[in-house]
Amino acid sequence: MIRRALGALAAILLLLVATLLIRTFSMGSTQVEVAAVEPIALDEQALARRLGAAIRARTVSHDRGDGFEIAAFEELHALLEASYPLCFDRLDVDRIDRFGLLFTWTGADPSLPGALFAAHQDVVPVEAGTEDRWEQPPFSGAVVDGHVWGRGAIDDKAALIGILEAAERRLAQGWQPQRTLYLAFGHDEEVSGHRGAVAIAELLRSRGVALEFVLDEGLVIADGIVPGLAAPAALIGLSEKGYLSLELLAKAAGGHSSMPPRETAVGVLAGALSRLQAAPFPASVDGPVGGMFAALGPEMGFTNRLAFANLWLLKGVVLAKLSAKPSTDATLRTTVAPTMLSASPKENVLASEARAVVNFRVHPSDSVAGVIARVTDVIDDPRVSVTPREGFQSEPSPVASTGSRGWRVLATSIREVVPQAVVAPGLVLGATDGRHYASLAQDVYRFAPTWMHSEDTARIHGTNERLSVENLALYVRFYDRLLHHAGEGS
């Protein structure tokens, strides 16, 4: 009897091992095969000087609407018109809210759905008091040590310049797309995009425009960032997380701190926050993250390939590993981040009200309403009210397809200019203008060919933002191929 049981157990284990190995070795590459493309010739130093001049135009977006930098945007537009005269002369140009730009490149067959390529002109401020930490002044646009330095070099003036450079070059060659192409450049992306991208989308909607796909900034070419992957990963965002801030308010009797009740408003609020952080939202490997596993797995070593090919058995192990690091945990679930607290105005006064603001980045598997309901349920205390905070709020965006023509156009364009890259889907954790175009397009993708190492990630919105001259040239070459493929009739 024992021998039979052991034999049965051995057979089951053998079957399990065989199943794991078969699934691992049958996990085939998803990479698009492309023919070699000769890189277009560029004057890289002249290109770098144009980006540097764009950086010197201090097009800073402030949280308050009265801080709009009119003179800086005028300076930037004068530069763009002087540098890209064919774009302004031969394409239809709409100016939205004075500084938003929409270029329409009418295709030979306007009946075909077109494509839209977006970038934004504005930048975030430089944190006061950090200016002396920059190796080059933050708005100098200096070209030093093979890099263009300054606020906006990565986010997002390289894309602005790269798209226009590629378009100007093709216009000079007399090229015309079969499909209509749109170049959309908002001017307030860093403060929600309502005067720029939202208005551009409304204009296109009023004209009955239907788009095959949209490409905006988002993810990058990650080199040495993805554990277990030797090749650079060109990650294309299929979706971006939603945004929600909730105010938690606890009320209690005030008074002197020498005679406190058993529970104060601060204590009640602290308990609510503790329960909330102790109950993280469920993790999900569906959608963009699952697609990333499927694309990266075949290009990795045996151990990672085994794990990604057998999530049916090893999902718990994979989730535990990814959940241990904030940057990867955020791709799996809706995140919970208490960010603001206020209570008593004085150390010896009991607060009659204690408030906290908690920020949530909503996973595509959740919704704003679902988050509010879950938070209320987890806190489970009638003494704590849960209210959406006034201001910016957004649902997670729809998840774009990896089986569409738009995906193939992007993947092909990337592989033509960076043949060693592994193209994979991903999830954007922040917000972009891309979400504003979702109702116009079959798919919205988020990617820019920024070549990033782990030490570069802190430069975005941080100190010493810069882009290499070589990387800037890659932008132009990528957008050149993208225009070519997106504009084709089939």
N, C-alpha and C positions, 0 to 999 in steps of 0.2 A: 504493500500500500504506500509506504513512504517512498520506495523507489519510483513508483508510478507518479507520485506527486512531484518528486524532484525532477523526473523526466518531463512532466508537463510544464513545470516552471522553467526548465532550461529551454524548452521549445518556445515558450512565450517570450523569454528574454532574447532568444535568437531571432525570432520574428520581429521583435521590437528593434533590435540593432540593425537588422536588414532593412526595415522600413526607414529608419533614420538615415542610413547610408544611401539608400536609393533616392530618397527625397533630396539629400544634400548634393549628390553628384548629378542629379537631373535638374538642378536649379540653374537654368541657362541664362546667359547674359541678355539683358534688355537693351544694350547699347545700339544706337543707330550706326550702321556702317556707311561711311561717306568716302567719296573720292578726294584725293589730295587737292587743295586749292592753293594757288600761288598767292602769298600775302600781297595786298595792294601796297604800292610805294607811297610813303608819307614823309613829309617834312616834319619829323617829330619835334624838333626844337620850336618851330613856328607854331605847331599845335599846342605845345606846352605854354608858350607865351600867351596864346589866346585864352587858355584856361586860367592862367595867372591873372590876366586882365579881368576876366569874369569874377574871379575871387575878390579882386580889389573893389568891385562894386558891392558895397556892404548891404546886401538885400536881406536884412535881418527881419524875421517875423517875431513880433512880441505877442504875449498872451493878451494884452489889451489892444483893442482895435485902433486906439489913438496913436499907436507907435509905428505906423506904416511908414517905411523909408522911401518916400516918393522920389527924392533926388537919386537915390541909389538904383532904383528900378529904371529910372530914365537913363542913367549911365549904362546900365547893363543892356538895355534895348538899343541904345546907340551903337554899342559894341557889336551886338548881334547883327544889326542891319548893315554895318560896315563890313563885317566878316563874312556874311552869308547873303550877299545881294540877290542871288538867283532864287533862294528860298522865299525871300520877301517879294520879288518881282514876278516870279512865274507860278507860284502857288497862291491859292486863295487864302487870305489871312484875316482872321477875325480877332479883334481885341476885346477881351471880356473883362469888365471892371477895370478898364484902362490897361492893366499890365498882364492879365492872363492872355496867352497866345494859343490860337488853334490854326494850324496849317492844314489845308485840304488839298491833297494831291490826287486829282480826279483820274480814275483809271480808264483804260480803253473800253472796259465793259462794266459800266456802273451798276449793272444788275447783280453783279457778284457781291457777296458780303465782304466788307473791307476789314482792315486791321488798324488799330490805334496804338501808337507808341508814346508813352508818357514820361515826363520828367518834371521836376519842379525847380523854380528859380530861387526860392527863398532858402534861408539857412537859419539855424538856431543861433542865439547870442553866444558869445564867449563868456564863460563864468567870470564875474568880476573878481579881481585879485589873483587870477591865474595867468595873466598875460605874460609875466616874466618867466613862466615855466615853458613857454614855447621856444623851440630851437630857432624858429623864424617867426617874425611878427604874424599874428593870426589872420590878418587881412592883407598881407604883403603880396600874395601870389608869387612868391619868390621861387625861381627854378634853381635849386641847389642840390648837389649830390645826387643828381638823377631823379629828383622828385619835384613835384609842384606842391608847395606848402600853402595851407590856409583853410579857413572855415569854408566848407562847401566843396573842397577838392574831391571828397568821396560822396558826400550827401548834399546835393545831388547834381552839382554842376558838371561833373565829368559826363554824366548821361546826357545832360542838355547839350553840351558841346559835341559829344560823340554822335548824337542823332543828327544834328544840323550839319556837321562835317560830312557825314556819310551821304546825307541828302544833297548837299551842295555839289559833291563830287559826281553823283549820278545825274543831277540836272545838267552839269557841264558836259556830260557825255551824251546828252540828248535822250537819256533813258526814260521810258514811261511805263508805269506798272499797268497790268491788266486790271487789277483790283484797286479801288480807291483806298489810299492810305492817309491816315490822320496823324499829325504830330501835335500833341497836346501838352502845354507847359503851364501848369498852374503857378500861382505866386503866393500861396498861403498854406501849403501842405503841412508845414510845421505847426500850424494852429488850426487844423481840422479840414482845410480845403474848401470851405463853404463859399468863398468869394471867387475861387479859381476853378478847381475840378468840378465841383457841384454845378456851377453855372455853365461850364463847358458841356457837361453831360446833358443839362437841360436844353441847351441850344441844339445839340445833336438830336436829342429826342424830338424836339419840335420840328426837325427836318426829316423825321422818319428814318434816321440812320440805324441800320442793323449791322453789327460787327461780328466777324468771325471770331476774333480774339483781341484781347488787350494785353500789352506788356508794360508793366511799370517796374520801378525799383522793388527791392525786397531782399532776396537771398543772393548769394555770391559764389565765387569759386573759392572753396575752402581747401587750403593746402596745409596738410599736417594737422588739421583740426578734428577730422573724423577718426576716432580710435579704430585701429585695425585696418585702415585703408591707406595704402602707399601712394596711390594716385590722387591728384586733386579732384575734389568733388564739386561739380557744377550743379548747385541745388536750385531748383525752380520752385518757388512758392505756389502751391495750388490754392491756397486759402490763407486768410489772415484771421487771427483771433479777434473776437469782439471785445468791447471795452465797456466797463460798468464800474461806477463808484457808488457805494452805499454808505449812508450815514446811520450809525447806531447811536441812539440817544437813551440814556438811563436817567430817570428822575428820582429824587429822594428829598427828604427834609434837609434844609441847610442848617447852619448853626455854628457853634464854636467847636473847634477840634478837641477841646478838653473833655467833651461829653459826647463821644461818637456813638451812634447806634451800632448794632451788631454788623449790619451791612450798609455801607455808604453807596452813593451813586457810582463812585469810582470803582468800588469793589464789585458791584453788580456788572458794570461794563467790562471790567477785567475778566470776570468769569465768562461773559459772553464771548469775548475775543479768544480766550483760552479754549473754549469748546469748539469754536470755529476753526482754529488752527489745528486742533487735534483730530479733526474729521476732514481730511483732504478730499477733494472731488475724485471720483473714480478715474482710473487711468484707462486710456483707449489706444489701441494700435490700429484702429480702422482709419481709412482715409489717407491723408498725406503721409503719415508716419509709416503705415503699413506699406505704402508704395515705395517709400524710401528704403525700407528693409529689403523689399523685393529687388530693387535696382542696385543697391550697394552690396548685398549679400554675395552674389556670384563673383564679385571682383575682390573679395576678401579672402583671408586665409581660412583653413579648414574649420577652426573652432567657431568663428563668427558665422561662417557659411552654414555650419551645422545648426546653430541656434536660429538663424533667420529662416532657414528652410523648414524648421520644425517647431514653429510657434504653437502649434496645436498641443505640444507636450511641454515645451520650454518657455512658454510665454511668461510664466511667473518669474523665472530666472532673469529673463531679458528685462522685464519691467522693474525688478528690484535693482538691477545694475543701473538702468537709466534714471530711475527715481532718486538715486543717491546723489546726483549732481543737479543743481538748480537749472543749468542751461538746457539739459536734456529732459529733466522732469517737466519743464514748462511746455514741452512739445506733446506731452501725454495727456494733460488734464487742464481744466480750468484752475488757474492759480488764485491764491488768496494772499493779499498783501496789506495788512494794516499800515497806514501811512501817516495819519494825522490824529492827534489827541488834544483835547482841551477839557478843562474842568475848573477847579477853583482859581480865583485870581490871587489868592494869598495862602501862604503855607499853613496858617492856623485857622482857616475857614473851610467848613465843610461845603463841598459843591452841591448845589441843588440840582445841577444838571451836569452830566459828563458825556462828552461826545467823542466819537471816533469815526474816521473815514477809512473804509476798507476798499481797496482797488482790486478788481477782478479782471483778468484777461480770459475771455470766454472761449473755450475750446469749440471747434465746429460740431462736436457731438452734443453740445449744450445750447441753451438759449438764455437771453437776458431774463425772461420770465421764470425759466427753470432755476436760474441761479438765485433769484430773489426768494422763490418758494423754498429752496433747499436751505438757504441761510436762515430763514425764519424758523424752519423746522429744527435745524441743528441748535440754534440758540435756545429755542423753546422756553422763553421767559417773557411773560406779558409786560414785565417792567422795562423791557428794552424794545423800542420801536425801530423798525428797519425801513428806511426811506431812500429811494434813488436820489442821488445828489444832482442838483441842477448843473447843466453844462453838457459836455460831450458824452455821448453814449452811442454804441453801435453793436449790432448783432454780428456774430462771426459770419464771414463772407461765404458764399457758395463754394463748393470744392470743384475746381476745374478738372477737366478730363486729361488723362494721359493716353487716350486712344484717338484723339482728334487730329485733324490736319494742323491746327495751331501748335499742338505739342510737337508734332514732327518737324514743323518749320523751326521751332526754337531749338530742339535737340540737334537738328542737322546744322543749323547756323553755329551753334556752340562747338560741335565736334569738328567743323571745318576750320575753325581758327584755333581751337585748343584740342587737337586730336587725342591727346593723352587723358583728357578729362573724362570722368565718369559722371554722366548726366543722371540725376535722380530728383524725384519730387520731394517737397518739404513743406513745412508749415511756417508762416511768418508770424512772429510773436508780437510785433508792433503793428502800427497802423500806417497805411499808405493811401495815396490818392486813388489807387486802383479800385478800391471798394466802391467808389462813386460811379464807376462805369459798369457795374455788374448787371444792371437792368438792360444795358444796350448790347451785351456781348454773350455769345455762347460760353466763352471761357475767359477768365482774367488770370494772367500769370504774373509772377513777381520775381524778377531776376535782373541783375546788372553784372557785367563781367569784371567785377572788382576782385582782384586776386588778393585773398586775405590769408595771412598767417595768424596764429593765435594772439601774438603780441599786437596785431593791428586792430583787433576788435575794439579796444578801448579808445581808439582815435576817433571813432564815429561819435559825434556830439561831445567829444572830449578834447583833451589837449594834444597838440601836434598832429592834427589832421593833415594828411598828405596823400598823394597818389604818385606812383612812379611814372615817369615819362613813357616807359615801355608799356605799362598797364593802360595808360591813356590811349596809346596807339591801338591796343587790343580792343578798346571800346569802339573805335572807328571801324576797325575791320569786322567786328561782330555785327554792328548795326548795318554795315554795308551788305553783308550776307543776308541779314534779316530782311532788309528792304527787298532784296532780290527774290528771296523765297516767298515772302508774304505777298508780294505783288504779282506772283505768277497766277495764271488762270486756273490751274489744276493742282 
